[in-house]
Amino acid sequence: MSGSAERRRNQVAAPLPNTQQAMRRRNLSLVLHAVAAHGPLSRAAVAARVGLTRAAVSTLVDELIRDGLLVELGPSRPGTVGRPGSALQLNERGPAGLGAEIGVDHLAVCAMDLAGRIRARTELASANRDRPPAPVLAQLAGLVRQVAAEAELGGLRPVGLAVAVPGLVARDSSLVVRAPNLGWEGVDIGPELRAALPGLPVTVDNEANLGALAELWRGGHDPAPRDFVHVSAEIGIGAAVVLDGQLLRGTHGFAGELGHVPVRPEGPECACGGRGCLEQYAGEEAVLRASGLSSEEAAAQHPGPGGRIAVLAVRAASGDQRARRALRGAGSALGIALAGAVNLLDPEKVVLGGALTPLAPWLLPALERELGRRLTDPARPGSGAVTVSRLGPDGPLLGAASSVVQAVLDDPAGFRDPAGAGEPAGIRGSDA
């Protein structure tokens, strides 16, 4: 991680000290979050929401406008007492977060503005399994440059890149410790990307973690759950835990390895070295085998990203009993593994996301049945404990871009417009 990127990440993760400057930074974030959540708002309305004086808010707003984060639209709608104020909204031509995903069979990149809108996106089918990291990263860097250029044409200012990978990422680093479905081990992808993308801060995270953060920030739940287990899949099975609105990372950053929880201890040997792991029953390749298909056959029937899952969904929807039986078995295995997590953590919800979402109609009945049998609290039946993500397979990519946007909202002082504030920022800066 580059120097300024790490500083920004630490600022989000840890409380700022109680200095006057730190209080100002917190207040800038309060104002920006208020407009992001409820805007357009007048200055008076912002003051009422954040509990600061109108004079203090006016000063903070002027700073956020000068830094290219807010814009003033003109007089707000009538109907309130006194002179109408000017409505404030997030700058549609301000900072943007870039998100990228390295999948087993694809690469994807998007640009998201401060309001969470996708303003540019590209995706490429790419057979990345057992492919050396260098050409994958070179190809990804080219896609990032393409999306960044498109975003800049729309007036946006990319200020960071977050990359989702299907593997274990060491905490507070860009080191992919192990990504078995890519065939990567001990690969630090940050330096190569930073060298290829000068001036763009780069962070790396597990795809399940970023999918869970997307669910927290962009999932469209009303109200948004603060405690949930998010389960996703590509070739393997991943999970992430959100407690009280915060991602649980674990000591080394490896929390959530649900795919390697043993569901049948005497079962087949897993690539991780264990036996009877969840992935041996609910992973994509295991379900394809149980359906009577090989990965190659499924990919040939439906080429492109997500094609193998699409084949399973089509077969199940058409009444193929072997496919449905395979999915019931996968749902049962998922329920066994999740029952332990639910009993241990007592989350509000279990969210089924990622590539699992198209298969939810055939996974959920067996999954919920196992949860109903195994939960310790009789007041929490399996049915209703599980919800299906609206984000679908896009979750990790959206979570990656959202993590950059969230960093701007959490500490706007760290992302000033260089044209307005005279400081380097984002892709035009010198972070590399």
C-alpha positions as CSV (number, residue, x, y, z in Angstrom):
1,M,0.0,0.0,0.0
2,S,1.3,3.4,-0.9
3,G,2.1,5.9,1.9
4,S,-0.8,8.2,1.6
5,A,-3.2,5.3,0.9
6,E,-2.2,3.6,4.1
7,R,-2.6,6.9,6.0
8,R,-6.1,7.3,4.6
9,R,-7.1,3.7,5.4
10,N,-5.9,4.1,9.0
11,Q,-7.8,7.4,9.3
12,V,-11.0,5.5,8.4
13,A,-10.2,2.5,10.7
14,A,-9.1,4.4,13.8
15,P,-10.6,7.4,15.6
16,L,-8.8,10.7,15.0
17,P,-7.2,12.3,18.2
18,N,-9.2,15.0,19.9
19,T,-7.3,18.0,18.5
20,Q,-8.9,21.0,16.9
21,Q,-7.8,19.9,13.4
22,A,-9.1,16.4,14.0
23,M,-12.5,17.7,15.2
24,R,-12.7,19.8,12.0
25,R,-12.0,16.8,9.9
26,R,-14.7,14.8,11.7
27,N,-17.2,17.7,11.2
28,L,-16.4,17.9,7.5
29,S,-17.2,14.2,7.3
30,L,-20.5,14.7,9.3
31,V,-21.6,17.4,6.8
32,L,-20.6,15.4,3.7
33,H,-22.3,12.2,5.0
34,A,-25.5,14.2,5.8
35,V,-25.7,15.5,2.2
36,A,-24.8,12.1,0.8
37,A,-27.6,10.4,2.8
38,H,-30.3,13.1,2.6
39,G,-29.4,15.7,0.0
40,P,-30.0,18.0,-1.7
41,L,-30.1,20.0,1.6
42,S,-29.9,23.6,2.6
43,R,-27.1,24.7,5.0
44,A,-29.8,25.1,7.7
45,A,-31.1,21.6,7.1
46,V,-27.5,20.2,7.3
47,A,-27.0,22.1,10.6
48,A,-30.2,20.6,12.0
49,R,-29.2,17.1,11.0
50,V,-25.6,17.2,12.3
51,G,-26.2,19.3,15.5
52,L,-23.8,22.1,14.7
53,T,-24.4,25.8,14.4
54,R,-25.4,27.3,11.1
55,A,-22.3,29.5,11.1
56,A,-20.0,26.4,11.7
57,V,-21.8,24.4,9.0
58,S,-21.5,27.3,6.5
59,T,-17.8,27.4,7.0
60,L,-17.5,23.7,6.6
61,V,-19.7,23.8,3.5
62,D,-17.5,26.5,1.9
63,E,-14.5,24.3,2.4
64,L,-16.2,21.3,0.9
65,I,-17.3,23.3,-2.1
66,R,-13.8,24.7,-2.5
67,D,-12.4,21.2,-2.4
68,G,-14.7,20.0,-5.1
69,L,-16.8,17.7,-3.0
70,L,-20.1,19.6,-2.8
71,V,-21.9,22.0,-5.2
72,E,-24.6,24.6,-4.6
73,L,-27.6,24.2,-6.8
74,G,-29.5,27.4,-6.1
75,P,-32.5,28.3,-3.9
76,S,-34.1,25.3,-2.2
77,R,-37.9,24.7,-2.5
78,P,-40.2,27.1,-0.7
79,G,-42.4,26.1,2.2
80,T,-40.0,26.8,5.1
81,V,-39.9,29.8,7.3
82,G,-37.4,32.5,6.4
83,R,-35.4,33.2,3.3
84,P,-34.9,30.0,1.2
85,G,-31.3,28.7,1.3
86,S,-29.3,27.2,-1.5
87,A,-29.5,23.5,-1.9
88,L,-26.3,21.5,-1.6
89,Q,-25.6,18.1,-3.2
90,L,-22.5,15.9,-3.9
91,N,-20.4,17.1,-6.8
92,E,-21.1,14.9,-9.8
93,R,-17.8,16.0,-11.2
94,G,-15.8,15.4,-8.1
95,P,-13.8,12.5,-6.7
96,A,-14.5,8.9,-8.0
97,G,-13.6,5.5,-6.6
98,L,-12.3,2.9,-9.0
99,G,-13.1,-0.7,-8.2
100,A,-11.6,-3.8,-9.9
101,E,-12.2,-7.5,-9.6
102,I,-9.8,-10.3,-10.6
103,G,-12.0,-13.4,-11.1
104,V,-11.1,-16.9,-12.2
105,D,-12.7,-16.3,-15.6
106,H,-12.9,-12.5,-15.9
107,L,-11.5,-9.1,-15.1
108,A,-13.8,-6.1,-14.4
109,V,-13.3,-2.4,-13.5
110,C,-15.8,0.4,-12.7
111,A,-15.8,4.0,-11.7
112,M,-18.2,5.2,-9.0
113,D,-19.0,8.8,-8.1
114,L,-19.7,10.1,-4.6
115,A,-23.4,9.4,-4.9
116,G,-22.7,5.7,-5.6
117,R,-23.6,5.9,-9.3
118,I,-21.5,3.8,-11.8
119,R,-20.2,6.2,-14.4
120,A,-17.9,3.9,-16.4
121,R,-17.4,0.2,-16.5
122,T,-15.7,-2.5,-18.5
123,E,-15.5,-6.3,-18.2
124,L,-13.4,-8.8,-20.1
125,A,-13.6,-12.6,-20.2
126,S,-10.1,-13.9,-19.1
127,A,-9.0,-17.4,-18.2
128,N,-7.0,-16.4,-15.1
129,R,-6.7,-19.8,-13.4
130,D,-3.1,-20.9,-13.2
131,R,-2.1,-17.9,-15.2
132,P,1.0,-16.0,-14.0
133,P,0.2,-12.8,-12.1
134,A,2.2,-10.4,-14.2
135,P,0.1,-10.7,-17.4
136,V,-3.1,-10.7,-15.4
137,L,-2.1,-7.5,-13.6
138,A,-0.8,-5.9,-16.9
139,Q,-4.2,-6.6,-18.5
140,L,-6.0,-5.3,-15.4
141,A,-3.9,-2.1,-15.4
142,G,-4.9,-1.5,-19.0
143,L,-8.6,-1.8,-18.1
144,V,-8.2,0.6,-15.1
145,R,-6.5,3.2,-17.4
146,Q,-9.4,2.8,-19.9
147,V,-12.1,3.3,-17.2
148,A,-10.2,6.2,-15.5
149,A,-9.9,8.0,-18.8
150,E,-13.6,7.6,-19.4
151,A,-14.4,8.8,-15.9
152,E,-12.2,11.9,-16.4
153,L,-14.0,12.7,-19.7
154,G,-17.1,12.8,-17.5
155,G,-15.5,15.3,-15.2
156,L,-14.6,12.9,-12.4
157,R,-11.3,12.7,-10.6
158,P,-10.3,9.1,-9.7
159,V,-8.7,9.1,-6.2
160,G,-8.1,5.5,-5.5
161,L,-8.3,1.9,-6.7
162,A,-9.5,-1.1,-4.7
163,V,-9.1,-4.6,-6.1
164,A,-11.2,-7.6,-5.1
165,V,-9.4,-11.0,-5.3
166,P,-10.7,-14.5,-4.6
167,G,-8.2,-15.4,-2.0
168,L,-6.6,-14.6,1.4
169,V,-5.2,-11.1,1.6
170,A,-2.9,-10.3,4.5
171,R,-4.4,-7.6,6.8
172,D,-3.4,-4.0,5.9
173,S,-1.4,-5.1,2.9
174,S,-1.7,-6.0,-0.8
175,L,-0.2,-9.4,-0.3
176,V,-2.3,-12.3,-1.7
177,V,-1.2,-15.0,0.7
178,R,-3.1,-17.7,-1.1
179,A,-5.6,-17.8,-3.9
180,P,-6.0,-21.5,-4.7
181,N,-8.5,-21.0,-7.5
182,L,-6.1,-18.6,-9.3
183,G,-3.1,-20.8,-8.4
184,W,-1.4,-17.8,-6.7
185,E,0.5,-18.0,-3.5
186,G,2.5,-15.2,-1.8
187,V,1.9,-12.6,-4.5
188,D,2.0,-8.9,-3.6
189,I,0.0,-7.4,-6.4
190,G,0.2,-3.8,-5.1
191,P,3.7,-2.8,-6.3
192,E,3.0,-3.9,-9.9
193,L,-0.3,-2.1,-10.1
194,R,1.1,1.1,-8.6
195,A,4.1,1.0,-11.0
196,A,1.6,0.6,-13.9
197,L,-0.8,3.3,-12.5
198,P,1.4,6.1,-11.2
199,G,-0.4,8.4,-8.8
200,L,-3.3,6.1,-8.0
201,P,-3.4,4.7,-4.4
202,V,-4.1,0.9,-4.5
203,T,-5.7,-1.3,-1.9
204,V,-6.5,-5.0,-2.1
205,D,-9.1,-7.1,-0.3
206,N,-10.8,-10.4,-0.4
207,E,-13.8,-10.5,-2.7
208,A,-16.2,-11.8,0.0
209,N,-15.2,-8.9,2.3
210,L,-15.9,-6.3,-0.4
211,G,-19.1,-8.1,-1.3
212,A,-20.2,-7.7,2.3
213,L,-19.3,-4.0,2.4
214,A,-21.3,-3.5,-0.7
215,E,-24.2,-5.1,1.0
216,L,-23.8,-2.9,4.0
217,W,-23.5,0.4,2.0
218,R,-25.4,-0.3,-1.2
219,G,-27.6,-3.3,-0.6
220,G,-30.9,-1.5,-0.5
221,H,-32.1,-3.0,2.7
222,D,-34.6,-1.0,4.8
223,P,-33.4,-0.9,7.4
224,A,-29.9,-2.0,6.6
225,P,-28.8,-4.9,8.8
226,R,-25.9,-4.1,11.1
227,D,-25.0,-7.7,11.9
228,F,-25.0,-10.3,9.2
229,V,-23.0,-13.1,7.6
230,H,-22.5,-12.6,3.8
231,V,-21.8,-15.8,1.8
232,S,-20.6,-15.6,-1.8
233,A,-19.0,-17.8,-4.3
234,E,-17.0,-18.0,-7.5
235,I,-15.2,-21.3,-7.9
236,G,-14.9,-21.5,-4.1
237,I,-17.1,-20.4,-1.2
238,G,-16.3,-17.3,0.7
239,A,-17.9,-15.5,3.6
240,A,-17.6,-12.3,5.5
241,V,-18.9,-11.2,8.9
242,V,-20.3,-7.7,9.6
243,L,-20.9,-7.0,13.3
244,D,-22.3,-3.6,14.5
245,G,-21.7,-2.2,11.0
246,Q,-18.0,-3.1,11.0
247,L,-16.3,-5.8,9.0
248,L,-14.7,-8.5,11.1
249,R,-11.3,-9.2,9.7
250,G,-9.5,-11.3,12.3
251,T,-6.0,-11.1,13.5
252,H,-4.4,-11.9,10.1
253,G,-7.2,-10.6,7.9
254,F,-8.4,-14.2,7.2
255,A,-11.8,-14.2,8.9
256,G,-14.7,-15.7,7.0
257,E,-13.1,-18.8,5.4
258,L,-16.4,-20.6,5.4
259,G,-15.5,-22.7,2.4
260,H,-13.0,-24.6,4.5
261,V,-15.3,-25.4,7.4
262,P,-15.6,-29.2,7.5
263,V,-19.2,-30.3,7.1
264,R,-18.4,-34.0,6.8
265,P,-15.0,-34.7,8.6
266,E,-14.5,-38.0,6.8
267,G,-15.3,-36.6,3.4
268,P,-13.0,-36.1,0.4
269,E,-9.6,-34.4,0.7
270,C,-9.7,-30.7,0.0
271,A,-6.9,-28.6,-1.7
272,C,-6.4,-26.8,1.6
273,G,-5.3,-30.1,3.2
274,G,-8.4,-30.8,5.2
275,R,-11.2,-33.3,4.5
276,G,-14.9,-32.8,3.9
277,C,-14.7,-29.0,3.6
278,L,-17.8,-27.1,2.5
279,E,-16.3,-26.4,-0.9
280,Q,-16.2,-30.2,-1.6
281,Y,-20.0,-30.1,-1.5
282,A,-21.1,-26.6,-2.4
283,G,-18.3,-25.2,-4.5
284,E,-19.0,-24.6,-8.2
285,E,-17.0,-27.6,-9.5
286,A,-18.5,-30.0,-6.9
287,V,-22.0,-29.0,-7.9
288,L,-21.2,-29.3,-11.6
289,R,-19.8,-32.8,-11.0
290,A,-22.9,-33.8,-9.0
291,S,-25.0,-32.4,-11.9
292,G,-23.1,-34.6,-14.4
293,L,-21.1,-31.8,-16.0
294,S,-17.5,-30.9,-16.1
295,S,-16.3,-27.3,-15.9
296,E,-15.2,-27.4,-19.5
297,E,-18.6,-28.7,-20.7
298,A,-20.5,-26.1,-18.8
299,A,-18.2,-23.3,-20.0
300,A,-18.5,-24.5,-23.6
301,Q,-22.3,-24.5,-23.3
302,H,-22.4,-20.9,-21.9
303,P,-19.0,-19.1,-22.5
304,G,-18.1,-15.9,-20.7
305,P,-18.1,-14.8,-17.0
306,G,-20.6,-16.6,-14.9
307,G,-21.4,-19.0,-17.7
308,R,-21.0,-22.2,-15.6
309,I,-23.4,-20.9,-13.0
310,A,-25.8,-19.9,-15.7
311,V,-25.8,-23.4,-17.1
312,L,-26.7,-24.8,-13.7
313,A,-29.5,-22.3,-13.3
314,V,-30.9,-23.0,-16.7
315,R,-30.9,-26.8,-16.1
316,A,-32.5,-26.4,-12.7
317,A,-35.2,-24.1,-14.1
318,S,-36.0,-26.5,-16.9
319,G,-36.6,-29.3,-14.3
320,D,-33.4,-31.2,-14.7
321,Q,-33.6,-33.5,-11.6
322,R,-29.9,-34.2,-11.4
323,A,-29.1,-30.5,-11.3
324,R,-31.8,-29.9,-8.7
325,R,-30.5,-32.7,-6.6
326,A,-27.0,-31.4,-6.8
327,L,-28.2,-27.9,-5.7
328,R,-30.2,-29.4,-2.8
329,G,-27.1,-31.1,-1.6
330,A,-25.1,-27.9,-1.9
331,G,-27.8,-26.0,0.1
332,S,-27.8,-28.7,2.8
333,A,-24.0,-28.4,3.1
334,L,-24.2,-24.6,3.2
335,G,-26.9,-24.9,6.0
336,I,-24.6,-27.2,8.1
337,A,-21.7,-24.8,7.8
338,L,-23.8,-21.7,8.4
339,A,-25.5,-23.1,11.4
340,G,-22.2,-23.1,13.3
341,A,-21.6,-19.5,12.3
342,V,-25.1,-18.4,13.2
343,N,-25.0,-20.1,16.6
344,L,-21.6,-18.6,17.4
345,L,-22.3,-15.0,16.2
346,D,-26.1,-14.6,16.4
347,P,-26.3,-12.3,13.4
348,E,-29.5,-10.6,12.3
349,K,-29.3,-12.0,8.8
350,V,-27.5,-14.4,6.5
351,V,-27.1,-12.8,3.1
352,L,-26.6,-15.1,0.0
353,G,-24.6,-13.1,-2.6
354,G,-22.2,-13.2,-5.4
355,A,-22.5,-16.0,-7.9
356,L,-24.8,-17.9,-5.6
357,T,-27.7,-15.5,-6.2
358,P,-28.9,-17.0,-9.5
359,L,-29.0,-20.4,-7.8
360,A,-30.9,-19.2,-4.7
361,P,-34.3,-20.7,-5.6
362,W,-32.9,-24.2,-5.5
363,L,-30.3,-23.7,-2.7
364,L,-32.5,-21.9,-0.1
365,P,-35.1,-24.7,0.8
366,A,-32.4,-27.2,1.9
367,L,-30.2,-24.4,3.4
368,E,-33.1,-23.1,5.6
369,R,-34.1,-26.6,6.5
370,E,-30.7,-27.3,8.0
371,L,-30.6,-24.0,9.8
372,G,-34.0,-24.7,11.3
373,R,-32.8,-28.1,12.6
374,R,-29.5,-26.8,14.0
375,L,-30.1,-23.3,15.5
376,T,-30.0,-23.2,19.3
377,D,-32.6,-20.5,19.6
378,P,-36.1,-22.0,18.8
379,A,-37.4,-18.5,18.3
380,R,-35.2,-18.1,15.2
381,P,-36.5,-20.6,12.6
382,G,-34.4,-21.1,9.5
383,S,-37.0,-19.7,7.2
384,G,-36.6,-15.9,7.0
385,A,-33.1,-16.0,8.4
386,V,-31.6,-15.9,4.9
387,T,-32.0,-13.2,2.4
388,V,-30.7,-13.0,-1.2
389,S,-28.6,-10.0,-2.2
390,R,-30.0,-7.6,-4.8
391,L,-26.4,-6.9,-6.0
392,G,-25.8,-10.4,-7.3
393,P,-22.5,-11.2,-8.9
394,D,-21.6,-7.5,-9.0
395,G,-21.2,-7.3,-5.2
396,P,-17.4,-7.5,-4.9
397,L,-16.8,-5.0,-7.8
398,L,-19.3,-2.5,-6.3
399,G,-17.8,-3.0,-2.8
400,A,-14.3,-2.3,-4.1
401,A,-15.4,1.0,-5.7
402,S,-17.6,1.8,-2.7
403,S,-14.7,1.4,-0.3
404,V,-12.8,4.2,-2.1
405,V,-15.9,6.4,-2.0
406,Q,-16.5,5.6,1.6
407,A,-13.0,6.7,2.4
408,V,-13.7,10.1,0.8
409,L,-16.9,10.5,2.8
410,D,-15.2,9.5,6.1
411,D,-12.2,11.8,5.7
412,P,-12.9,14.5,3.0
413,A,-9.9,16.5,4.0
414,G,-7.6,13.8,2.7
415,F,-9.1,14.1,-0.8
416,R,-9.0,17.8,-1.7
417,D,-9.2,18.8,-5.3
418,P,-5.7,19.7,-6.4
419,A,-7.0,22.4,-8.6
420,G,-8.9,24.0,-5.7
421,A,-6.6,23.3,-2.8
422,G,-3.2,23.1,-4.3
423,E,-2.6,19.6,-3.1
424,P,-1.9,16.4,-5.1
425,A,-4.7,13.9,-5.0
426,G,-5.8,10.8,-6.9
427,I,-4.5,9.7,-10.2
428,R,-2.8,13.0,-10.9
429,G,-0.8,12.9,-7.7
430,S,2.5,11.3,-6.8
431,D,1.5,8.4,-4.5
432,A,3.4,5.7,-6.5
